[in-house]
Amino acid sequence: MSINFDNALGIHERALGFRAQRAEVLANNIANADTPHYKARDLDFASVLAEQSAQRGSVSLNRTHDRHIPAEGIQSGEGQASYRVPFHASLDQNTVDLQVEQANYAENAVHFQASFTFLNSKFKGLTTALRGE
């Protein structure tokens, strides 16, 4: 009997990789806050989730009542870094808002830690099951 890690770990394995990639993009934005003509970029988790779902097949839900709204599935997204629209115009055409970038970086770090903690508990559970405890 083999263990299928895709079924055992779920989306959190990919979410952890996405969070690490987003941290890199946000760190680049923060590092280039004073660079003229630098355009801030960001990754969208929903589009990455949609891309992953499209690769696995569309998401389908069962209707338990005839008055429930039927699910159409998740639409496919790009999952690529997109440019952020600035809140305030800058004289040097830089679109980085340092406070927004720092807030997004902190939020991303919290989500990264949550996914990491969840994966850690999943691995502990798998180890316990393999040992037969």
C-alpha positions as CSV (number, residue, x, y, z in Angstrom):
1,M,0.0,0.0,0.0
2,S,1.4,3.4,-1.0
3,I,0.7,6.8,0.4
4,N,-0.6,9.4,-2.1
5,F,0.7,12.7,-0.8
6,D,-1.6,14.7,-3.0
7,N,-4.6,13.2,-1.2
8,A,-2.9,13.2,2.2
9,L,-1.6,16.8,2.2
10,G,-4.3,18.5,0.1
11,I,-3.8,22.0,-1.2
12,H,-1.5,23.1,1.6
13,E,1.6,21.7,-0.1
14,R,1.0,23.9,-3.1
15,A,-0.1,26.8,-0.9
16,L,3.2,26.7,0.9
17,G,5.1,27.0,-2.3
18,F,2.8,29.8,-3.5
19,R,3.3,31.7,-0.2
20,A,7.1,31.4,-0.6
21,Q,6.9,32.7,-4.1
22,R,4.7,35.6,-3.1
23,A,7.0,36.5,-0.3
24,E,9.8,36.8,-2.8
25,V,7.7,39.1,-5.1
26,L,6.7,41.3,-2.2
27,A,10.3,41.5,-0.9
28,N,11.3,42.7,-4.3
29,N,8.6,45.4,-4.2
30,I,9.9,46.5,-0.8
31,A,13.5,46.5,-1.9
32,N,12.6,48.7,-4.9
33,A,10.4,51.2,-3.1
34,D,12.8,54.0,-4.1
35,T,13.7,52.8,-7.6
36,P,12.3,55.2,-10.3
37,H,9.9,53.6,-12.7
38,Y,9.6,50.3,-10.8
39,K,6.2,48.7,-11.0
40,A,4.9,46.8,-8.0
41,R,3.8,43.3,-8.7
42,D,1.8,40.7,-6.7
43,L,0.5,37.2,-7.0
44,D,-3.2,36.3,-6.6
45,F,-3.9,33.2,-4.6
46,A,-7.4,32.7,-6.2
47,S,-5.9,32.6,-9.7
48,V,-3.2,30.1,-8.6
49,L,-5.9,27.9,-6.9
50,A,-8.0,28.1,-10.1
51,E,-5.0,27.0,-12.2
52,Q,-4.3,24.1,-9.9
53,S,-7.9,23.1,-10.0
54,A,-7.9,23.2,-13.8
55,Q,-4.9,20.9,-13.9
56,R,-6.7,18.4,-11.6
57,G,-10.1,18.8,-13.3
58,S,-12.9,21.2,-12.5
59,V,-14.4,21.4,-9.1
60,S,-17.8,19.8,-8.9
61,L,-20.2,19.9,-6.1
62,N,-23.2,17.6,-5.4
63,R,-26.6,19.3,-5.0
64,T,-28.6,17.8,-2.1
65,H,-31.7,19.8,-2.9
66,D,-33.3,20.8,-6.2
67,R,-33.5,24.5,-5.1
68,H,-29.7,24.7,-4.5
69,I,-27.8,26.7,-7.0
70,P,-25.7,24.5,-9.3
71,A,-21.9,24.9,-9.1
72,E,-20.2,25.9,-12.3
73,G,-16.7,25.0,-11.1
74,I,-13.7,27.3,-10.7
75,Q,-12.6,29.2,-13.8
76,S,-8.9,28.8,-14.9
77,G,-6.6,31.8,-14.0
78,E,-3.1,32.7,-15.0
79,G,-1.3,32.4,-11.7
80,Q,1.3,34.9,-12.9
81,A,2.5,38.0,-11.1
82,S,0.4,41.0,-12.1
83,Y,1.2,44.7,-11.8
84,R,-0.5,46.5,-8.9
85,V,-2.5,49.7,-9.5
86,P,-1.1,52.4,-7.2
87,F,-3.4,54.3,-4.7
88,H,-1.4,57.5,-5.2
89,A,0.5,58.8,-8.2
90,S,4.2,59.1,-7.8
91,L,6.4,61.7,-9.5
92,D,9.1,59.1,-10.4
93,Q,6.4,56.6,-11.8
94,N,7.2,54.1,-9.0
95,T,4.0,52.2,-8.0
96,V,5.3,50.7,-4.7
97,D,3.3,51.8,-1.6
98,L,5.6,50.7,1.2
99,Q,2.9,50.4,3.9
100,V,0.7,48.3,1.6
101,E,3.7,46.1,0.7
102,Q,4.6,45.6,4.4
103,A,1.0,44.8,5.3
104,N,0.8,42.3,2.5
105,Y,4.1,40.7,3.4
106,A,3.0,40.3,7.1
107,E,-0.3,38.8,6.0
108,N,1.5,36.4,3.6
109,A,3.8,35.4,6.5
110,V,0.8,34.5,8.7
111,H,-0.7,32.4,5.9
112,F,2.7,30.7,5.3
113,Q,3.0,29.8,8.9
114,A,-0.6,28.5,9.0
115,S,0.0,26.3,6.0
116,F,3.4,25.1,7.5
117,T,1.7,24.3,10.8
118,F,-1.0,22.4,9.1
119,L,1.5,20.4,7.0
120,N,3.5,19.7,10.1
121,S,0.5,18.2,11.9
122,K,-0.4,16.2,8.8
123,F,3.1,14.7,8.7
124,K,3.0,13.9,12.4
125,G,-0.4,12.1,11.8
126,L,1.1,10.1,8.9
127,T,4.1,9.2,11.0
128,T,1.9,8.1,13.9
129,A,-0.2,6.0,11.5
130,L,2.8,4.3,10.0
131,R,4.2,3.4,13.4
132,G,0.8,2.0,14.4
133,E,0.6,4.0,17.6
